[in-house]
Amino acid sequence: KTHEDVIIKEHIRPALEKVARQFPGMKYVVEEVEEGPPGGYDVAVRVTGDDLEQLGEVAGRLALRIGQQPGAVDVGADYRDENPEIVIEPNPWAVGLFDTQYAAIAGSVNAVINGDTSILLSIDDEDVTLRIQAQREYQRTLDELARTTIIASSGRRASIQQLATLRRDSGLYAVNRYERSRAVVAHCGLADSVKSETVFAALRADALPAMGFEPIAVTDPTFLGRVRTQIKSALGMDTTAQATAFVGRPGTSVEGVRATFTGENEEMQKNFNYLLQCMIIAVILIFGILVFQFNSLRQSIIVLLSVPLSFIGVVAGMWLCGFPFSLASFIGLVSLAGIVVNDAIVVVDFVNQARARGLPTREAIIEAGVNRLRPVFLTTATTVGGLAPLALNISGGAEFWQPLCGAIIFGLSVATLLTLYVVPVCYDVVYRWFPGRPAAGSPA
């Protein structure tokens, strides 16, 4: 355990629990302040349906089962029906006898509590809104509110208690919806040593089936998700083995309820899918630019070989430095697609210029390696040097950006070394096996 975990467990949580016991119904959550885009709960199960009370009961039971999992902290559900409120039920006969309307009663109560701002004054050529509101002592008790006087359009006066019945009650703080259905989320946080997949696996294997849920196969709407589903179906694999969606069996207390695993992992998966699509688009655009520049499909493909070479450095760098393969590192991976091709462009362009001067392919490649070695290394060194302070987190507070910088630094460094060998070799092999006219030189 880290020093921060010990402080939270031994000092902060006991102090918060001591304070919370003094205020019935008080809830608190201990969250780590993180850089980068906001995420959801570590573990969350969203239940959707039509009956809000049923959803609240199911979410409460789910929260209890989630709380039984090792490492679960700050367990709860966002179904809260203890919001204090005052219910005013007008008596139709009294309202009619007094010659007023329900809207007049509602307006009077709103004016007492929130104030009436319908009056606008002009003072020194400046419009000022005048708020008319009852004093605080007339808002504190139900009796004071009941004695509020209403004046009908005919001039008759009556108190609210003569026209309506007032009582205290409790209601929902909020009614949440997801895809046009009412939704309640049971959630928890996790200790650093516990993975969310461990909790989800326990819920999938024991908790949800015991409550009456059965897994259903859900198709990922993204392009990659559809491809994965088709591959699994073609291979005869069970698409519900790692199910993330469940539906209540008929005849059980959860009939008509759908449960879906959500949480921080869901948000990260959406971001990863989006970035992967961006990377595919970026590679396609880069390929189009290379074809336009070199006027050669072969040379464009040779230059693009440096992109997968950078992945070797990214994986090795993440492992050596202990950086997680997070959203930031994936952003760095996408950025590499447009950075690492620069070195290959410099080498291939010099080879084309040498061949245009009449040199054989092999000699042109050797000359490019000798003359372009220094510019290639200097280009890489300036990029690595600029990112090094952020990657080393010298000034602190850059924990989120360290994986991004690490991915670029290691990916670019390894790609540069391999580009000086792989790209010339591929160029020589391609033009030896498929000789053709040399492409015209293009500016580096």
N, C-alpha and C positions, 0 to 999 in steps of 0.2 A: 504494500500500500504506500501511496505517496504521502508526503507531509500534509498536503491539502486535504486528503481523505481523512487523516487522523484528526485534524482540526475540526472538520465538519462533523465527524461522528462523535467526538468527545466533548466538544464545546458548543458549536453552533446549534446543532439539532436539539440537545437537551435544553438549551436556553429558549429556543422557539417553542418546544413542547410545553415548557413551564408557562410561557405567556399565553399559548393557545388554550390551556386548560381554564384560564380565567375568563374566556369569552366563548360561551357555547356556540357551536356552529362555525367557529373560525377555522379556516383552512390556510395552509401555507405550502409553498413549494420552494425547494432549494435548487437553483439552477446555476450552472457554470456559465459565465459570460464568455462567449466565443466570438472570434472574428469571422468575417465572411458572411455568406447568406444565411438567413435564419432557417433553422430546421424545426421539425415537429418533436413530439415526444419520442423517447427511445423505443418504446413499445406502445402501440395503440391499436385498438380493435373498434372499428366503426360499425354500429348496428343501425340498420335502416328499416323502415316499415311505415305503417299508417297509424297504429295505436301508440300514442306518445307514452302513456302510462306503462304499457307493456315494454316499450323500449327502455324506459327508465329502470324497470325491474330487472330486465335481462342485463343491462349494462352494470347494474349494481352487483349482480351475481358474478358477472365476468370480472369485475374489479376485485372481488373477494378471491377468485381463483388466481388472478394475476398476482395479487399480493402474497400468495402462498409460494410463489417461485423464488428461488434463491437470488439475492441481489436486487430484488425489486424495491424501489423506494418511491415515496410521493405518489402512492397509488390513489386513484380517484376516478370519477366520471363527471362529465360536464352536464349531467342532469341534476339540477338543483331546484327543488320545489318549496324551499323555505323562505322565499322572498316575501317579506311582510307587506301587506296591502290592506286597504280599506275598501270594502264592497258597499256600494250605494244602490239599493233596489227601490226605485220609485213606486209608489202606490198609484195605480192608474186612476182610481176614482178620486183620490185626493188631488192629483195633478189636474184632472178635468174640472173638478169643483173650484179649484183656485184659478182656473183659466190661464194656465201656463203650459210650457212644453218641457220635455226631457232635456232638450238642449240648453234651456235656461238654467236648470239645476246643475248640469255639467259645467256650464260656463261660470256659475257662481262658485262652485268648488274649486275650479281651476284658478279663478281670480284670488281666492283666499290663499291657496298654497303657492302658486307660481306667479301671481300678479297679473294685472290687466295693463297691457302696453298699447292700447288702442288710441291713446291721447298723445298728440304730437304738438309740442310748443315751439314757437319761434322766438329765440332770445338772441338779440344782437345779430340778426341775420343768420343765425345758426339753428338748425332744427335739433330739438332735444326731445327724446322719448321720455314720457312720464309714466312711471310704473306705480300703479295703485295696488297695494298688497296689505293683507291683514297682518297685524303685529304677531311676533313669534308666540306670545302667550296664548293666542287664539288658534294656534296650529298644533299645539302639543298633545292635546287629548281629543278623544272621540266626542266627548260631550261638548267641548267648545266648538268643534266643527259642526255638530248637530244643531247648535243654536244660531248658526249663520242665517241671516235674514235674506230672503229673496223678495224682490219687488216685481210684481207682474206688470204687464203693459197697461192694465187697467188702474194701476196704482195700489192694488191690494198688497199687503205684506204677510209673509208667513216664514217660519223657520224650516230648515231642511228636514228636521225630525218630524214635522207635521206632514211632509209630502213624501218622505221615503224612509226606508229602514236602513240603518247603518250598522255594519258589523266588521270585525277584524277577521282577516283570513290570510292565507299564504298562497303564493302562486309561483310560477316558473320565472327564473331570472331571464331566460331566453329560450326561444324555440329555434333550433338549428335545422337546416335542411342541406341535403346533398343530392344533387341530380333530381330535384323535384320531390324527394321523399324526406320525411322527417328522420332526423339522425341524432344519435347519442354516441359519444365516444368514451370508452373505458381505456385508461392509460396509466402509465407509470414511467419513472425514470429507472436507470440501472447504475449499479456500481461499475467502476472502471474495469473490473476483471470479468464482468459478465457480458456476453454477446446477446444482442437482440434475437438472433436466429435460434439460440438455445431456448429462450422463452417461447418464441413462436412455435418451435417444434413440440414443446410440452403442451401448449394449448391445442395444437393440431392433433396430437396423439391421444390426449386424455380429456382435457377440460371441455372442449367444444362437443365431442361426441357424447360425453356424459350429460350435457345440457340438452341434447336432442338435435344437434346440428350435424349435417352431412356435407362433405366437400363437393364442390362443383368446379368444373373446368371453365376458366375464364380466359378469353382470348385477349392478349395484349393488343391494344389498338394501333401501336406503332408498327412501322414496317418491319423492324427487326423482330418484334414480338410475334408478328404473323409468320415470319420465316421460321422462328424457333418452334412454334406450334405445329407447322406443317412438317417439319423434320421429325418431331417427336411422334406425330401421327403416322408418318411413313415408316418409322422404325418400330411401330407397335408399342411405344412407351406409354405408361400411364400418365396422363396429363393432370391427374389429381393428386399424384404422390407428394408434390410440393405445393399443394393448393393454398391459395391466399384468400379464397372466398368460400363461404359456407351458407347454407340455407336451412331453416328449421324444418324438421320432418313433420308431416301432417299428424295431427293427434297429440302433439306435444305442446308444452307451454311456450315454445318458441316458434310455433307455426306462423308463417307469414313474415318472419324476421330474417334478414340477411346480415351476416357478419363478414367483415372484410378486414384483413390485416393492413394497417397503415403505419404511420409513424415516420421517423426521420429517414428510414431506409427507402420508403416509398418516394419521398421527395428527392433523395439522392439518385434513385433509379431514373426518375423523370429527367433530372438534370443530365445524367450520363447519356440517356438516349438522345436528348437534344444535342449535346455536344458531339456525340458520335455522328449524327446526321450532319452537323456543321463541318465536321472533319471530312466526311465523304464529299460534301459540296466543295470544300476548300481544295481537296486533291484534284477534283475534276476541273476546277477553275485554273489551278496551277498547271495542269496538263495542257489545257487549251492555250494558255499563255506561252508555254514552252514550244508547242507545235507552231504557234505564230512566229516565235522568235527564231527557231532553228529550221523551220520548214521541213521537219523530219520527225516521223513517228518514232523511229528507232532511237534517235538521240534524246527525245523527250522521255521515253521509257527508261533509258540509261540514267538520266538525271533523277528521275523519280525513285530510282533504287536507293537513293540516300535516305528516303523517308523511313522505310522499314529498318534500315541500319540504325537509325536513331533510337528505335524502340529497345534495342539491346542495351544501350546506355541508360535509358530511363529505368528499366527493370533492375539493372545492376545497381544504379545509384540509389533507388528507393530501398533496396535491400541493405546496401552498405551503410547508409545513413539512418536507417530505421524509420524513414518517413512513411506514413500511411498512403496508400493509393487512393487519395481523396479527390474531391471535386477540383481542388486547386491543381493537383498534379495532372489531372486529365485536361484542364485548361492549358497547362504547359505543354502537354502532348500535342494538342491541337495547334498550338503556336509553332511547335517545331516543324510542322509540315511546310510552313512557309519560310522557315529560317535555314534549315539544313540544305535546301536545294541551291542556295547561293554558292557554296563551295563547288558543287558539281557543275554549276553553270560556268563558273570561272574556268575550270579545267577543260570542259568540253568545248567551250568557245575558243580557248587558246589552241586546242588540237585542230579545230576547224580552220583557224587562221594559218596555222603551220602547214596543213595539207593544201590550203589554197595557194601557198607559196611554192608548192611542188614537192614538199617532203613526203616520203612514204609514211604510211599510217603508224608503223612501229616507232620510227624516229620522231614523228610529230608527238606521239604520246610521251616519249622519254623527255623531249624538250619541254613539254607542258609540265611534267612533274618537277623538272629542275627549276623552271622559271616561275611557276605559280605556287611553289611550296611556301615561300615567305608570305605572299599576300593572303593565302588561305589561312595560315596559322595566325597572322595578325588580326584578321577578321574575327576568328574564333576567340582569340585572346581578349579582344576589346569587349566582346559580348559577355564572356565569362567574368571578366573583371568588373563589369558594370553590375552584374547580378550577385556577385560574391558577398557584398555586405549584407544584402537582404537575406541570402541563403544562410549565412552564418548567424543572423539575428544578433548583430553586434549591439544595437541600441535597445533591443527588446521590443516585444509587442508585435513581432512579425511571424508568429507561429503559423498562422493560416497560410502565409505566402511562401514559407520555406519549401513545401513540397513542389510548388509551381516553379520556383527558381531552381530547385534541385533537378527537376525533370528537364528543364531547358539546359542547364549546365552539363549534366552528365550525358544527356542525349546528343547535344551538339558536339561535345568533346569526342565521344566515341564515333559519332557519324563522320566527323572530320578526319579522324585517323583512318577509318575504313574507306571513306570516299577516295582518299589518295591511292588506295590499292584496288578497291573493287571497281570503281568507275572506269579507270584506265583499262583494267583487264576486260571488263564487259565490252568496252568500246572496241578493243582489239579483236575479241572473239567475234562480236557481231559483224564487224567489217571484214573479217577474214572468211567467215562462213557465208556472209551475204554481201559481197562487194557491190558497191554502187558508186555513183559520182559523189565527190566530196561536197558537203553543204557549204554554202557561202558563209564567210565569217560574219559574225554579228558582234556588235559592241558589248563588252563585258559589263 
